[in-house]
């Protein structure tokens, strides 16, 4: 890990920052000669960048190009540019010279660890199943998958590789992935949300900024938000949101609607802004079976491992009660937890157990069998959609894009495929295969005869069956012509 040295001018403005109260922000007395020279050239050569910077808080604080991009000659990504050593990337470590608390919170969050997707199941799909090694650059002479470079890494962030000239390898740059691994050893990208060079608070607060990555078949938060009453209220009242306000406290500076930032990051009357987006969530819905967030933090050895889920839920409730009463909020969480329990007990836990039991009967590496894809999409796509849908009050994603799809593929594809495996190997001359098939068959039988699934065998309890038939008749009579 390299440590970026600080030229005298930057040292001076860092010392100035240290003398000022936390979060007060600070300014330099005047724009440095180096930044004046940068601005004069960029005004002609890249006027859009100049204009964006000119509308920023940085401009008003006399913080220019040089203060952010300055580098020491010995830095791995430093190169000489018109007599000054600079680096292309402004990393969180650079931003921390002025925004120490924000960077520390961000560094302690799951966002900053997004680049660690390398080697994960998702990235293996992009590297191997979807991709090949045909994309070759100086840093990747043996090749890398263009699917991973242009897909996974652009949201999660990849490791930026520096060429001998100090320039950046084109397979790894441009990249503003939230967990980008930078040449100075820091993790993350502030510009993932605070787009350069205006670094607009208003833009960072809009749902579309989060929707750049939080969208699609496996985590459609932006689509869920848009269908929710929160999203509808936001679009109807965006002119009342006061998005550019330096102080942006829900219930004081705006009340028309919440955005993603409102709920997960922004200040309330009782809480400061946080850049650790996990401090207000009470379920981590990423894995096959949802876990409490402190469990996930412990796996990454993050400070959040010591913050229990109920404390985090209390933090979120503190946001909610600015618009809703405590009974409303409590009932919402009861509904949310109920859906998580349903997904776990009916599909996730038995589904995962069945998949593990079937593993010895699957030939070849993972994702060479139909069963691998069926189970992956049940939990990674449909199961996540259901859980994310209910967490954000999106009924369509909870049901039709979520639990309906889970159930459809569980009963019509997953179970039949497992039964086919049993049939194929039950008479095997390979003792291990035969034993595995018998164990899977028993687990299948036990699962399908359990209370959650026996309806599919025509074994619904008579009382329940009679009650449901009565409901159907009442419905038909109600709407009969």
Steps between C-alpha positions, in 0.01 A plus 500: 500500500644836409465805720438815305739775610362849545660805336535812712197674360277203575657464843411861570137457409484169691627680811236766448235228487623354827448832677136523400202329668403158365253516210529878480665481161788731425640731239839614386564872498558494127538258213851357481728600209504138384119481485483838327724358228288184478178698472635730230582202278193289577273795433614472137574129463217349708240770560241259639733393780581866565131589515419210733779598735391862481156408632636293788555566868867427433521805274345720767756366749794563265562127471616436146642230273839492664375459858317181403722353228842581643738206538852425614752402237543159667129411491439206268231684303677838489599657171638839408251742349622849407763501773283353776465141616136398504291185500183437302319331787385699800461223755315497833841540664538828311148614592569416865745790522189717534213255551650273763182389676308435180781290356541302822127418507507405134812285547320312779204423273415215263509750213875539536542122487311459171822443306556180692248337266807367315498124545135493610230288342359798311837596360575139405189511285630808316858376479440139399140412418418817306852608407837398363858631507496674164521855642875557542678811628843577642382418852320186383731331247315171552168669444195591705127474440344805337173399669656550843686818403192671355244346731597393850795734547315816395264478798699299753834648403809310393868531582651789305827396339772760441725481194874583518428848364269578794199481273220253573430175319190532277350176632481661844442866417262679462330352804297669772378179663400555859763258636778576256845392626726800446876516432558659843343197672174670593168342415207680344408788275341817634413597142271198471240722670656848498559521126800705400561787463199672652470256792136604526318415823173518311615238252626270776161527671292401199380138470639474146855524635446185707307345211816491287589177679201410715284377215439198280386141555688427822471825698241731339490763774447790261212323326348411838540857622336635185190284548477574874303788646831653599616513138166626375505779759856593403421536130185698574681734738860513380482880483428504874788275601755777562767260372779759477461625857826486701295393803260228390314368802179305442210669674681835509629573151264274305209267566344425160667160452805295596779399265748211543736746668228618740447156645848353485739792542364848558449693819192498717425726794674240720762341272788644300576407141668161468701362210466144632183388324472190719427687822125516433423157355386207714525221241774424248296350216792416271568133593284193436369540854481855635735578786519778754736775381742464789564142385605626157713773656677242715595300190674810365631600844323835483422710809130439434545150640444658841178682401200265540216493250242636745712813555516546122124450474452765766713734287270441203187537711636840601482593132155350444331678789556835335214409266325204668385416852658222705206261455526530122876444503477208741235331288712545188792320665267222615394451137860515378623241750202278414598490132863423589381210720276370222779507241744334740275226630318406183766538233851614602586255778353189338622612156857544622491164682377327184768666288775384736356148498495502119861618462656151500276409206594795282764447236754768414577842652231729633277654232536208262168353611147630470449459875781747576327774301152422634608523864721804440216697344250391766704656782726749322237655275145416604561453871691826520228684310238379747708600800609835359145566383349460845781698663411803285121458484488391135213248482543408133866408549418321825237284331502471122873556447584334832313228687296398194816441296665319793202266536457449125857391448520307827205278410518489120876485445702443816307207649462317164872540431585358841260211443669432166838481675361249748351291220826507305724390788278285723611185320862606457775242536705774666425448869567865587265624226230254603530605863483869407192437284327317784580783744372761254184298439427483873561871544273574205228279645529660844497850350200450276300331776568788740230755584636757252495272196254215552234693309702420184441126566128554547537459877366833625335472842124440454411799721721735304378358170135556600574854616672587174223348288251711692705813428507416128120459490447829683731674255320352200161601637620850575607558141247283320318671215 
